[in-house]
Amino acid sequence: MPKNPPESMQHHLRQRLNDHARQNWPQLTGVTVRYRSGFAYVAGEVPDSDPLPLCRLRFTGVLHTWGFALYLASRGGYADNVLPSGLPFGSPEDALDCACGLYLDTPIPDRP
């Protein structure tokens, strides 16, 4: 069974995603991340609603590169997918932007 990232890396990922959400996705009050079997399950916290499942990140052993699977509400599960870059892996922020752009019906924000 794949291992979860070290606790320090888990904390760092949570912090990165919450910082990015605060700066780019005002519709979210926060981001929750839970870990299981080498995956990080990312959900958005929306006011007056249950957490919104967004995506699943696969731990690759590298802090800045994660595999990407989008949550499919129609299936109630996750499916491996590609980011706008055309790659099936990238930064956690890219994954969050992709999922939020789809589920929050808002264009992916421009980055400097």
All heavy atoms as an XYZ file, in Angstrom:
877
protein
N       0.838     -1.171      0.000
C       0.000      0.000      0.000
C       0.890      1.244      0.000
O       1.821      1.337      0.779
C      -0.888     -0.023      1.249
C      -1.766      1.178      1.340
S      -2.844      1.271      2.803
C      -3.581     -0.321      2.835
N       0.590      2.217     -0.886
C       1.394      3.447     -0.916
C       1.313      4.188      0.409
O       0.284      4.184      1.081
C       0.750      4.271     -2.035
C      -0.036      3.307     -2.843
C      -0.432      2.194     -1.919
N       2.401      4.830      0.742
C       2.459      5.574      1.999
C       2.050      7.025      1.789
O       2.243      7.593      0.727
C       3.886      5.552      2.548
C       4.306      4.219      3.071
C       5.654      4.345      3.729
C       5.984      3.092      4.479
N       7.192      3.231      5.267
N       1.515      7.579      2.859
C       1.218      9.005      2.866
C       2.531      9.774      2.974
O       3.520      9.254      3.484
C       0.327      9.357      4.049
C      -1.085      8.855      3.880
O      -1.566      8.700      2.763
N      -1.748      8.590      4.981
N       2.516     11.035      2.528
C       3.713     11.855      2.717
C       3.986     12.053      4.197
O       3.083     11.905      5.031
C       3.365     13.174      2.028
C       1.924     13.154      1.755
C       1.442     11.753      1.871
N       5.215     12.408      4.545
C       5.531     12.685      5.952
C       4.623     13.788      6.509
O       4.132     14.645      5.772
C       6.986     13.162      5.914
C       7.513     12.743      4.597
C       6.356     12.605      3.667
N       4.413     13.765      7.812
C       3.530     14.727      8.470
C       3.910     16.176      8.147
O       3.039     17.020      7.932
C       3.549     14.507      9.985
C       2.532     15.331     10.735
C       1.088     14.986     10.406
O       0.772     13.798     10.256
O       0.278     15.924     10.300
N       5.201     16.471      8.096
C       5.623     17.846      7.789
C       5.192     18.255      6.380
O       4.786     19.391      6.149
C       7.137     17.994      7.946
O       7.810     17.149      7.036
N       5.228     17.322      5.444
C       4.805     17.605      4.072
C       3.277     17.748      4.002
O       2.765     18.577      3.255
C       5.288     16.497      3.139
C       5.169     16.858      1.679
S       5.820     15.567      0.594
C       7.574     15.820      0.793
N       2.571     16.960      4.789
C       1.113     17.089      4.838
C       0.725     18.484      5.324
O      -0.144     19.141      4.750
C       0.521     16.030      5.767
C       0.635     14.617      5.244
C       0.039     13.608      6.202
O      -0.875     13.918      6.962
N       0.556     12.393      6.178
N       1.372     18.922      6.393
C       1.103     20.253      6.937
C       1.418     21.336      5.895
O       0.640     22.277      5.703
C       1.916     20.479      8.212
C       1.788     21.851      8.765
N       0.667     22.284      9.435
C       2.633     22.909      8.723
C       0.821     23.547      9.782
N       2.017     23.947      9.373
N       2.547     21.189      5.213
C       2.958     22.161      4.204
C       1.938     22.228      3.062
O       1.581     23.322      2.607
C       4.348     21.805      3.671
C       4.872     22.776      2.679
N       5.349     24.021      3.038
C       4.984     22.702      1.324
C       5.734     24.674      1.948
N       5.519     23.892      0.907
N       1.452     21.081      2.607
C       0.470     21.060      1.527
C      -0.823     21.740      1.962
O      -1.381     22.550      1.221
C       0.188     19.623      1.074
C      -0.859     19.490     -0.038
C      -0.378     20.175     -1.322
C      -1.184     18.029     -0.286
N      -1.297     21.437      3.160
C      -2.515     22.096      3.657
C      -2.344     23.617      3.678
O      -3.227     24.367      3.269
C      -2.837     21.610      5.072
C      -3.495     20.278      5.144
C      -3.914     19.960      6.587
N      -4.344     18.587      6.688
C      -3.604     17.609      7.185
N      -2.403     17.838      7.655
N      -4.070     16.382      7.233
N      -1.198     24.044      4.182
C      -0.933     25.483      4.276
C      -0.873     26.114      2.883
O      -1.462     27.178      2.658
C       0.362     25.716      5.035
C       0.647     27.157      5.314
C       1.862     27.338      6.207
O       2.695     26.449      6.339
N       1.959     28.497      6.823
N      -0.175     25.482      1.952
C      -0.077     26.023      0.577
C      -1.446     26.167     -0.058
O      -1.757     27.191     -0.681
C       0.766     25.086     -0.304
C       2.233     25.216     -0.143
C       2.968     24.214     -0.997
N       2.823     24.472     -2.429
C       3.430     23.765     -3.358
N       4.211     22.752     -3.025
N       3.272     24.053     -4.632
N      -2.266     25.115      0.052
C      -3.578     25.154     -0.590
C      -4.492     26.184      0.064
O      -5.218     26.901     -0.631
C      -4.221     23.767     -0.562
C      -3.568     22.745     -1.498
C      -4.194     21.374     -1.305
C      -3.659     23.181     -2.957
N      -4.452     26.301      1.380
C      -5.268     27.308      2.043
C      -4.812     28.719      1.710
O      -5.640     29.608      1.476
C      -5.304     27.071      3.553
C      -6.399     26.116      3.941
O      -7.571     26.465      3.886
N      -6.023     24.905      4.313
N      -3.515     28.953      1.657
C      -2.993     30.269      1.266
C      -3.427     30.611     -0.151
O      -3.868     31.724     -0.431
C      -1.460     30.307      1.355
C      -0.939     30.317      2.778
O      -1.739     30.531      3.723
O       0.282     30.085      2.944
N      -3.319     29.640     -1.057
C      -3.689     29.874     -2.458
C      -5.195     30.137     -2.581
O      -5.606     31.041     -3.316
C      -3.275     28.668     -3.317
C      -3.465     28.904     -4.770
N      -2.614     29.710     -5.499
C      -4.414     28.462     -5.633
C      -3.030     29.735     -6.751
N      -4.121     28.989     -6.859
N      -5.999     29.390     -1.848
C      -7.449     29.596     -1.896
C      -7.813     30.986     -1.378
O      -8.665     31.667     -1.962
C      -8.163     28.513     -1.082
N      -7.183     31.406     -0.298
C      -7.464     32.744      0.263
C      -7.150     33.838     -0.753
O      -7.872     34.818     -0.865
C      -6.637     32.977      1.525
C      -7.390     32.725      2.797
C      -6.665     33.236      4.031
N      -5.312     32.705      4.178
C      -5.020     31.503      4.662
N      -5.976     30.697      5.040
N      -3.780     31.099      4.775
N      -6.070     33.668     -1.494
C      -5.642     34.696     -2.447
C      -6.429     34.669     -3.752
O      -6.568     35.702     -4.408
C      -4.163     34.516     -2.773
C      -3.249     34.778     -1.615
C      -1.812     34.397     -1.921
O      -1.470     34.014     -3.038
N      -0.955     34.483     -0.915
N      -6.937     33.497     -4.153
C      -7.507     33.364     -5.496
C      -8.956     32.908     -5.567
O      -9.573     33.037     -6.621
C      -6.659     32.384     -6.309
C      -5.257     32.895     -6.503
O      -5.024     33.779     -7.305
N      -4.321     32.358     -5.736
N      -9.484     32.360     -4.505
C     -10.833     31.809     -4.536
C     -11.638     32.315     -3.341
O     -11.855     31.600     -2.371
C     -10.767     30.274     -4.560
C     -10.089     29.800     -5.802
C      -8.804     29.370     -5.910
C     -10.630     29.783     -7.113
N      -8.519     29.059     -7.230
C      -9.621     29.309     -7.984
C     -11.874     30.116     -7.642
C      -9.827     29.164     -9.355
C     -12.074     29.968     -9.017
C     -11.050     29.499     -9.849
N     -12.132     33.554     -3.420
C     -12.866     34.137     -2.287
C     -14.171     33.416     -1.982
O     -14.725     33.591     -0.895
C     -13.116     35.584     -2.734
C     -13.010     35.556     -4.220
C     -12.016     34.487     -4.549
N     -14.659     32.583     -2.902
C     -15.877     31.808     -2.651
C     -15.650     30.758     -1.562
O     -16.591     30.257     -0.968
C     -16.341     31.079     -3.918
C     -16.512     31.950     -5.128
C     -15.251     32.033     -5.978
O     -14.143     32.122     -5.479
N     -15.443     32.030     -7.282
N     -14.392     30.386     -1.341
C     -14.055     29.373     -0.345
C     -13.651     30.025      0.972
O     -12.949     31.028      0.981
C     -12.896     28.502     -0.839
C     -13.126     27.699     -2.110
C     -11.854     26.948     -2.487
C     -14.284     26.737     -1.947
N     -14.090     29.428      2.066
C     -13.645     29.898      3.372
C     -12.404     29.134      3.818
O     -11.772     29.507      4.794
C     -14.755     29.737      4.430
O     -15.144     28.363      4.492
C     -15.955     30.612      4.088
N     -12.067     28.087      3.108
C     -10.884     27.287      3.413
C     -10.857     26.031      2.568
O     -11.752     25.783      1.757
N      -9.819     25.256      2.773
C      -9.628     24.001      2.061
C      -9.292     22.938      3.097
O      -8.460     23.171      3.977
C      -8.479     24.111      1.028
C      -8.179     22.774      0.385
C      -8.812     25.155     -0.032
N      -9.949     21.797      2.999
C      -9.592     20.677      3.862
C      -8.859     19.640      3.025
O      -9.169     19.439      1.852
C     -10.828     20.029      4.517
O     -11.713     19.583      3.502
C     -11.535     20.993      5.427
N      -7.887     19.007      3.643
C      -7.109     17.969      2.971
C      -7.036     16.782      3.921
O      -6.640     16.926      5.072
C      -5.676     18.457      2.636
C      -4.909     17.385      1.878
C      -5.718     19.756      1.839
N      -7.441     15.626      3.443
C      -7.295     14.406      4.228
C      -6.448     13.430      3.423
O      -6.446     13.465      2.183
C      -8.651     13.818      4.624
C      -9.520     13.403      3.477
C     -10.891     12.896      3.949
N     -11.743     12.648      2.810
C     -11.742     11.529      2.090
N     -10.936     10.545      2.405
N     -12.552     11.390      1.057
N      -5.741     12.573      4.105
C      -4.781     11.672      3.475
C      -5.181     10.221      3.678
O      -5.629      9.838      4.759
C      -3.387     11.894      4.071
C      -2.863     13.275      3.759
C      -3.128     14.342      4.612
C      -2.136     13.517      2.615
C      -2.666     15.610      4.326
C      -1.675     14.781      2.314
C      -1.945     15.821      3.173
O      -1.496     17.078      2.878
N      -4.998      9.438      2.613
C      -5.219      8.003      2.702
C      -4.495      7.298      1.562
O      -4.637      7.686      0.395
C      -6.712      7.678      2.633
C      -7.008      6.243      3.049
C      -8.465      5.955      3.058
N      -8.818      5.572      1.694
C     -10.037      5.539      1.220
N     -11.043      5.891      1.965
N     -10.262      5.170     -0.009
N      -3.683      6.337      1.894
C      -3.004      5.460      0.923
C      -2.219      6.222     -0.148
O      -2.292      5.884     -1.329
C      -4.015      4.528      0.255
O      -4.662      3.738      1.210
N      -1.503      7.254      0.248
C      -0.683      7.996     -0.693
C      -1.417      9.068     -1.480
O      -0.856      9.678     -2.377
N      -2.687      9.288     -1.154
C      -3.479     10.310     -1.827
C      -3.845     11.411     -0.840
O      -4.057     11.160      0.347
C      -4.780      9.729     -2.393
C      -4.582      8.760     -3.515
C      -4.739      7.404     -3.303
C      -4.242      9.200     -4.789
C      -4.571      6.497     -4.327
C      -4.067      8.299     -5.821
C      -4.228      6.946     -5.594
N      -3.976     12.625     -1.370
C      -4.488     13.757     -0.617
C      -5.827     14.133     -1.246
O      -5.882     14.464     -2.434
C      -3.518     14.931     -0.683
N      -6.882     14.050     -0.473
C      -8.226     14.376     -0.950
C      -8.526     15.822     -0.555
O      -8.512     16.160      0.626
C      -9.250     13.425     -0.351
C      -9.068     12.010     -0.838
C      -8.167     11.149     -0.223
C      -9.776     11.558     -1.950
C      -7.978      9.854     -0.689
C      -9.590     10.269     -2.417
C      -8.692      9.421     -1.786
O      -8.504      8.140     -2.262
N      -8.801     16.649     -1.556
C      -8.960     18.088     -1.352
C     -10.430     18.466     -1.502
O     -11.070     18.127     -2.510
C      -8.107     18.872     -2.370
C      -8.260     20.374     -2.161
C      -6.643     18.454     -2.283
N     -10.953     19.167     -0.500
C     -12.331     19.656     -0.547
C     -12.343     21.140     -0.199
O     -11.542     21.607      0.611
C     -13.204     18.880      0.440
N     -13.242     21.865     -0.830
C     -13.394     23.281     -0.548
C     -14.458     23.505      0.506
O     -15.475     22.817      0.529
N     -14.204     24.436      1.387
C     -15.186     24.810      2.398
C     -15.979     25.997      1.860
O     -15.422     27.052      1.565
C     -14.478     25.177      3.696
C     -13.717     24.008      4.300
C     -12.858     24.414      5.480
O     -12.981     25.555      5.970
O     -12.031     23.584      5.891
N     -17.268     25.768      1.686
C     -18.169     26.772      1.141
C     -19.131     27.185      2.249
O     -19.656     26.333      2.962
C     -18.953     26.201     -0.063
C     -19.852     27.248     -0.682
C     -17.996     25.632     -1.106
N     -19.378     28.495      2.417
C     -20.280     28.935      3.491
C     -21.647     28.246      3.400
O     -22.198     28.071      2.318
C     -20.418     30.440      3.257
C     -19.220     30.816      2.453
C     -18.875     29.617      1.627
N     -22.176     27.853      4.553
C     -23.518     27.274      4.672
C     -23.721     26.025      3.809
O     -24.805     25.806      3.268
C     -24.593     28.310      4.330
C     -24.506     29.541      5.221
O     -24.220     29.380      6.422
O     -24.690     30.660      4.702
N     -22.683     25.218      3.663
C     -22.786     24.016      2.846
C     -21.803     22.965      3.351
O     -20.853     23.280      4.072
C     -22.479     24.364      1.388
O     -22.594     23.225      0.576
N     -22.038     21.728      2.957
C     -21.083     20.666      3.253
C     -19.814     20.915      2.441
O     -19.860     21.596      1.400
C     -21.661     19.306      2.857
C     -22.812     18.891      3.768
O     -22.855     19.359      4.920
O     -23.658     18.102      3.309
N     -18.684     20.352      2.868
C     -17.457     20.491      2.068
C     -17.686     19.983      0.641
O     -18.391     18.997      0.421
C     -16.445     19.620      2.807
C     -16.937     19.589      4.215
C     -18.443     19.614      4.103
N     -17.109     20.695     -0.314
C     -17.252     20.383     -1.736
C     -16.027     19.604     -2.203
O     -14.933     20.166     -2.293
C     -17.378     21.691     -2.528
C     -17.413     21.612     -4.037
C     -18.676     20.896     -4.508
C     -17.345     23.011     -4.637
N     -16.168     18.300     -2.490
C     -15.012     17.548     -2.995
C     -14.526     18.172     -4.306
O     -15.333     18.490     -5.189
C     -15.565     16.142     -3.237
C     -16.841     16.073     -2.480
C     -17.368     17.472     -2.415
N     -13.226     18.367     -4.421
C     -12.672     19.004     -5.613
C     -11.756     18.081     -6.407
O     -11.955     17.886     -7.604
C     -11.913     20.273     -5.210
C     -12.755     21.388     -4.599
C     -11.862     22.480     -4.026
C     -13.707     21.954     -5.645
N     -10.748     17.541     -5.732
C      -9.784     16.728     -6.462
C      -9.021     15.816     -5.516
O      -9.120     15.944     -4.294
C      -8.819     17.593     -7.264
S      -7.796     18.719     -6.290
N      -8.286     14.915     -6.119
C      -7.410     14.013     -5.375
C      -6.015     14.177     -5.947
O      -5.827     14.180     -7.163
C      -7.884     12.576     -5.564
C      -7.036     11.547     -4.834
C      -7.485     10.146     -5.161
N      -7.131      9.850     -6.548
C      -7.660      8.865     -7.264
N      -8.583      8.088     -6.756
N      -7.277      8.668     -8.510
N      -5.050     14.340     -5.066
C      -3.657     14.479     -5.470
C      -2.915     13.195     -5.111
O      -3.084     12.671     -4.013
C      -3.017     15.675     -4.765
C      -3.728     17.019     -4.968
C      -3.070     18.089     -4.118
C      -3.735     17.403     -6.422
N      -2.109     12.708     -6.037
C      -1.319     11.502     -5.788
C       0.091     11.915     -5.410
O       0.758     12.649     -6.133
C      -1.264     10.620     -7.029
C      -0.427      9.347     -6.804
C      -0.323      8.480     -8.042
N      -1.641      8.008     -8.451
C      -2.199      8.315     -9.621
N      -1.579      9.099    -10.484
N      -3.385      7.844     -9.927
N       0.538     11.443     -4.273
C       1.878     11.747     -3.793
C       2.907     11.064     -4.694
O       2.865      9.864     -4.906
C       2.032     11.282     -2.344
C       3.376     11.551     -1.748
C       3.903     12.831     -1.758
C       4.102     10.537     -1.161
C       5.148     13.093     -1.194
C       5.335     10.783     -0.590
C       5.863     12.065     -0.612
N       3.813     11.871     -5.257
C       4.849     11.332     -6.148
C       6.199     11.236     -5.463
O       7.155     10.773     -6.070
C       5.013     12.224     -7.402
O       5.472     13.525     -6.988
C       3.717     12.353     -8.183
N       6.268     11.702     -4.225
C       7.545     11.729     -3.525
C       8.230     13.078     -3.630
O       9.260     13.308     -3.025
N       7.654     13.982     -4.434
C       8.209     15.319     -4.640
C       7.183     16.345     -4.149
O       6.014     16.286     -4.537
C       8.534     15.566     -6.133
C       9.103     16.951     -6.347
C       9.487     14.496     -6.650
N       7.605     17.264     -3.330
C       6.705     18.233     -2.705
C       5.912     19.068     -3.704
O       4.752     19.369     -3.485
C       7.513     19.155     -1.783
C       6.750     20.248     -1.053
C       5.708     19.642     -0.118
C       7.710     21.121     -0.270
N       6.503     19.437     -4.820
C       5.871     20.382     -5.736
C       5.187     19.726     -6.927
O       4.630     20.427     -7.768
C       6.889     21.412     -6.213
C       7.526     22.156     -5.075
N       6.828     23.046     -4.286
C       8.764     22.121     -4.557
C       7.622     23.525     -3.348
N       8.804     22.975     -3.491
N       5.223     18.407     -7.020
C       4.616     17.715     -8.158
C       3.717     16.594     -7.653
O       4.174     15.684     -6.975
C       5.702     17.133     -9.087
O       6.584     18.187     -9.491
C       5.083     16.512    -10.317
N       2.449     16.687     -7.994
C       1.453     15.720     -7.553
C       0.637     15.259     -8.756
O       0.337     16.043     -9.650
C       0.515     16.363     -6.536
C       1.172     16.749     -5.247
C       2.035     17.789     -5.036
C       1.045     16.097     -3.997
N       2.433     17.817     -3.721
C       1.839     16.791     -3.055
C       0.317     14.993     -3.555
C       1.923     16.417     -1.724
C       0.405     14.622     -2.225
C       1.205     15.326     -1.328
N       0.248     13.988     -8.760
C      -0.678     13.494     -9.771
C      -2.052     14.102     -9.520
O      -2.375     14.497     -8.401
N      -2.883     14.160    -10.554
C      -4.153     14.877    -10.465
C      -5.324     13.995    -10.888
O      -5.291     13.363    -11.934
C      -4.090     16.102    -11.380
C      -5.382     16.862    -11.507
C      -5.935     17.505    -10.416
C      -6.038     16.941    -12.719
C      -7.128     18.216    -10.528
C      -7.224     17.651    -12.845
C      -7.767     18.288    -11.752
N      -6.340     13.968    -10.064
C      -7.613     13.330    -10.392
C      -8.720     14.294     -9.988
O      -8.694     14.858     -8.890
C      -7.774     11.997     -9.667
N      -9.655     14.488    -10.856
C     -10.769     15.396    -10.617
C     -11.918     14.630     -9.966
O     -12.170     13.468    -10.306
C     -11.234     15.979    -11.954
C     -12.247     17.100    -11.939
C     -11.694     18.309    -11.182
C     -12.597     17.502    -13.351
N     -12.608     15.263     -9.037
C     -13.798     14.656     -8.461
C     -14.924     14.782     -9.476
O     -15.187     15.868     -9.998
C     -14.196     15.345     -7.149
C     -15.439     14.739     -6.552
C     -15.359     13.526     -5.873
C     -16.674     15.340     -6.691
C     -16.492     12.940     -5.330
C     -17.815     14.765     -6.150
C     -17.719     13.562     -5.478
O     -18.844     12.986     -4.952
N     -15.591     13.674     -9.759
C     -16.720     13.679    -10.682
C     -18.000     13.478     -9.880
O     -18.273     12.374     -9.399
C     -16.574     12.574    -11.723
C     -15.317     12.643    -12.597
C     -15.264     11.455    -13.540
C     -15.272     13.949    -13.372
N     -18.764     14.537     -9.724
C     -19.993     14.458     -8.945
C     -20.958     13.450     -9.561
O     -21.692     12.769     -8.839
C     -20.639     15.839     -8.852
N     -20.946     13.323    -10.878
C     -21.856     12.398    -11.542
C     -21.577     10.940    -11.178
O     -22.466     10.110    -11.203
C     -21.772     12.565    -13.060
O     -20.456     12.289    -13.512
N     -20.330     10.637    -10.833
C     -19.943      9.277    -10.438
C     -19.762      9.138     -8.932
O     -19.651      8.035     -8.420
C     -18.618      8.892    -11.101
C     -18.755      8.546    -12.537
C     -17.495      8.006    -13.149
N     -16.538      7.462    -12.200
C     -15.278      7.226    -12.467
N     -14.808      7.483    -13.663
N     -14.464      6.728    -11.567
N     -19.650     10.270     -8.273
C     -19.394     10.234     -6.839
C     -18.009      9.702     -6.516
O     -17.790      9.095     -5.480
N     -17.056      9.946     -7.416
C     -15.694      9.469     -7.208
C     -14.697     10.280     -8.016
O     -15.044     11.286     -8.642
N     -13.474      9.821     -8.010
C     -12.371     10.539     -8.647
C     -11.933      9.821     -9.911
O     -11.971      8.591     -9.981
C     -11.192     10.645     -7.674
C     -11.555     11.407     -6.429
C     -12.157     10.769     -5.349
C     -11.335     12.769     -6.338
C     -12.521     11.462     -4.209
C     -11.699     13.475     -5.199
C     -12.294     12.816     -4.138
O     -12.654     13.515     -3.024
N     -11.501     10.597    -10.906
C     -10.981     10.035    -12.150
C      -9.696     10.762    -12.505
O      -9.652     12.003    -12.480
C     -12.000     10.185    -13.279
N      -8.655      9.988    -12.816
C      -7.413     10.612    -13.255
C      -7.716     11.546    -14.404
O      -8.556     11.252    -15.263
C      -6.398      9.553    -13.682
C      -5.836      8.785    -12.496
O      -5.859      9.305    -11.373
O      -5.367      7.653    -12.711
N      -7.043     12.680    -14.411
C      -7.335     13.704    -15.394
C      -6.064     14.465    -15.709
O      -5.014     14.202    -15.123
C      -8.415     14.648    -14.844
C      -9.373     15.098    -15.901
O      -8.963     15.614    -16.921
N     -10.661     14.894    -15.653
N      -6.167     15.406    -16.634
C      -5.028     16.254    -16.988
C      -5.342     17.685    -16.586
O      -6.501     18.101    -16.555
C      -4.682     16.184    -18.486
C      -4.196     14.798    -18.868
C      -5.851     16.585    -19.344
N      -4.296     18.403    -16.284
C      -4.417     19.823    -15.948
C      -4.438     20.639    -17.238
O      -4.137     20.111    -18.314
C      -3.231     20.227    -15.073
C      -3.228     19.578    -13.688
C      -1.862     19.720    -13.028
C      -4.304     20.199    -12.817
N      -4.766     21.916    -17.177
C      -4.751     22.749    -18.379
C      -3.406     22.732    -19.122
O      -3.354     22.977    -20.321
C      -5.073     24.145    -17.851
C      -5.940     23.886    -16.668
C      -5.336     22.648    -16.037
N      -2.334     22.389    -18.417
C      -1.019     22.282    -19.064
C      -0.948     21.092    -20.010
O      -0.029     20.981    -20.809
C       0.076     22.130    -18.003
O      -0.081     20.877    -17.329
N      -1.925     20.171    -19.896
C      -1.927     18.960    -20.700
C      -1.239     17.793    -20.017
O      -1.192     16.692    -20.543
N      -0.727     18.023    -18.818
C      -0.019     16.976    -18.073
C      -0.917     16.397    -16.973
O      -1.753     17.111    -16.423
C       1.247     17.550    -17.441
C       2.297     18.092    -18.425
C       3.417     18.794    -17.662
C       2.839     16.966    -19.277
N      -0.730     15.130    -16.632
C      -1.526     14.519    -15.563
C      -0.969     14.798    -14.166
O      -1.433     14.223    -13.195
C      -1.454     13.029    -15.896
C      -0.127     12.877    -16.555
C       0.095     14.156    -17.338
N       0.006     15.670    -14.071
C       0.615     16.020    -12.790
C       1.050     17.474    -12.844
O       1.221     18.051    -13.919
C       1.814     15.114    -12.475
C       2.822     15.080    -13.582
C       3.803     16.055    -13.683
C       2.778     14.087    -14.543
C       4.725     16.043    -14.718
C       3.695     14.065    -15.591
C       4.673     15.044    -15.675
N       1.199     18.068    -11.665
C       1.615     19.461    -11.593
C       1.612     19.919    -10.152
O       1.589     19.111     -9.224
N       1.563     21.224     -9.981
C       1.594     21.772     -8.626
C       0.212     21.620     -7.981
O      -0.813     21.579     -8.675
C       1.997     23.246     -8.654
O       0.924     24.042     -9.113
N       0.177     21.551     -6.665
C      -1.119     21.498     -5.972
C      -1.986     22.719     -6.292
O      -3.203     22.610     -6.405
C      -0.738     21.472     -4.494
C       0.658     20.981     -4.451
C       1.294     21.454     -5.723
N      -1.357     23.867     -6.461
C      -2.109     25.084     -6.783
C      -2.769     24.972     -8.163
O      -3.909     25.407     -8.340
C      -1.190     26.312     -6.723
C      -0.702     26.645     -5.329
C       0.569     25.900     -4.915
O       1.054     25.012     -5.654
O       1.081     26.192     -3.816
N      -2.058     24.395     -9.132
C      -2.647     24.195    -10.457
C      -3.858     23.270    -10.380
O      -4.875     23.494    -11.038
C      -1.621     23.616    -11.439
C      -0.564     24.620    -11.847
O      -0.767     25.837    -11.659
O       0.482     24.168    -12.362
N      -3.737     22.225     -9.578
C      -4.853     21.286     -9.406
C      -6.047     21.981     -8.756
O      -7.194     21.807     -9.186
C      -4.403     20.087     -8.581
N      -5.793     22.773     -7.721
C      -6.871     23.495     -7.057
C      -7.539     24.475     -8.018
O      -8.765     24.557     -8.079
C      -6.339     24.228     -5.822
C      -7.378     24.968     -4.992
C      -8.375     23.996     -4.358
C      -6.702     25.797     -3.909
N      -6.754     25.190     -8.790
C      -7.311     26.139     -9.761
C      -8.184     25.432    -10.795
O      -9.261     25.906    -11.148
C      -6.198     26.909    -10.473
C      -5.560     27.971     -9.607
O      -6.138     28.331     -8.552
O      -4.464     28.441     -9.974
N      -7.725     24.305    -11.281
C      -8.475     23.551    -12.282
C      -9.815     23.099    -11.708
O     -10.866     23.324    -12.314
C      -7.653     22.359    -12.765
S      -8.452     21.406    -14.076
N      -9.795     22.487    -10.543
C     -11.021     21.987     -9.930
C     -11.959     23.131     -9.541
O     -13.168     23.056     -9.786
C     -10.687     21.125     -8.716
N     -11.431     24.179     -8.960
C     -12.272     25.317     -8.570
C     -12.857     26.001     -9.799
O     -14.014     26.440     -9.779
C     -11.480     26.322     -7.741
S     -11.165     25.804     -6.052
N     -12.084     26.102    -10.865
C     -12.581     26.702    -12.093
C     -13.791     25.957    -12.636
O     -14.716     26.556    -13.178
N     -13.807     24.648    -12.446
C     -14.936     23.846    -12.913
C     -16.106     23.886    -11.931
O     -17.246     24.102    -12.326
C     -14.492     22.400    -13.117
C     -13.512     22.180    -14.257
C     -12.959     20.767    -14.211
C     -14.183     22.445    -15.594
N     -15.831     23.667    -10.659
C     -16.909     23.529     -9.687
C     -17.455     24.845     -9.149
O     -18.584     24.889     -8.669
C     -16.488     22.630     -8.530
C     -16.586     21.188     -8.926
C     -15.463     20.446     -9.226
C     -17.830     20.574     -9.026
C     -15.567     19.119     -9.621
C     -17.947     19.249     -9.415
C     -16.814     18.528     -9.705
O     -16.909     17.227    -10.095
N     -16.686     25.889     -9.192
C     -17.181     27.179     -8.713
C     -17.647     28.068     -9.847
O     -18.004     29.213     -9.650
C     -16.087     27.894     -7.889
C     -15.650     27.150     -6.637
C     -14.531     27.907     -5.938
C     -16.810     26.910     -5.692
N     -17.633     27.517    -11.082
C     -18.123     28.228    -12.256
C     -17.473     29.596    -12.395
O     -18.124     30.598    -12.646
C     -19.646     28.367    -12.199
C     -20.224     28.742    -13.549
O     -19.637     28.373    -14.576
O     -21.276     29.420    -13.579
N     -16.195     29.615    -12.185
C     -15.415     30.834    -12.252
C     -14.167     30.553    -13.074
O     -13.555     29.505    -12.912
C     -14.994     31.271    -10.834
O     -16.171     31.385    -10.036
C     -14.263     32.589    -10.844
N     -13.767     31.453    -13.927
C     -12.536     31.212    -14.696
C     -11.329     31.022    -13.789
O     -11.274     31.585    -12.695
C     -12.370     32.471    -15.550
C     -13.574     33.290    -15.340
C     -14.353     32.739    -14.195
N     -10.374     30.251    -14.251
C      -9.131     30.079    -13.524
C      -8.440     31.429    -13.440
O      -8.278     32.105    -14.447
C      -8.216     29.043    -14.197
C      -8.897     27.666    -14.150
C      -6.848     28.985    -13.555
C      -8.183     26.607    -14.922
N      -8.082     31.876    -12.242
C      -7.481     33.208    -12.109
C      -6.118     33.288    -12.773
O      -5.397     32.290    -12.853
C      -7.361     33.391    -10.591
C      -7.362     32.018    -10.035
C      -8.154     31.154    -10.986
N      -5.818     34.488    -13.268
C      -4.491     34.717    -13.835
C      -3.487     34.800    -12.706
O      -3.781     35.303    -11.625
C      -4.449     36.041    -14.622
C      -5.295     35.961    -15.876
O      -5.433     34.846    -16.429
O      -5.829     37.000    -16.291
N      -2.302     34.296    -12.992
C      -1.211     34.394    -12.006
C      -0.131     35.294    -12.569
O       0.094     35.308    -13.772
C      -0.629     33.021    -11.746
C      -1.511     32.189    -10.896
C      -0.675     31.172    -10.190
N      -1.450     29.959    -10.119
C      -0.950     28.775    -10.036
N       0.328     28.587    -10.030
N      -1.711     27.730     -9.954
N       0.556     36.003    -11.683
C       1.640     36.868    -12.160
C       2.766     36.049    -12.735
O       2.948     34.920    -12.506
C       2.092     37.608    -10.906
C       1.438     36.959     -9.740
C       0.369     36.062    -10.254
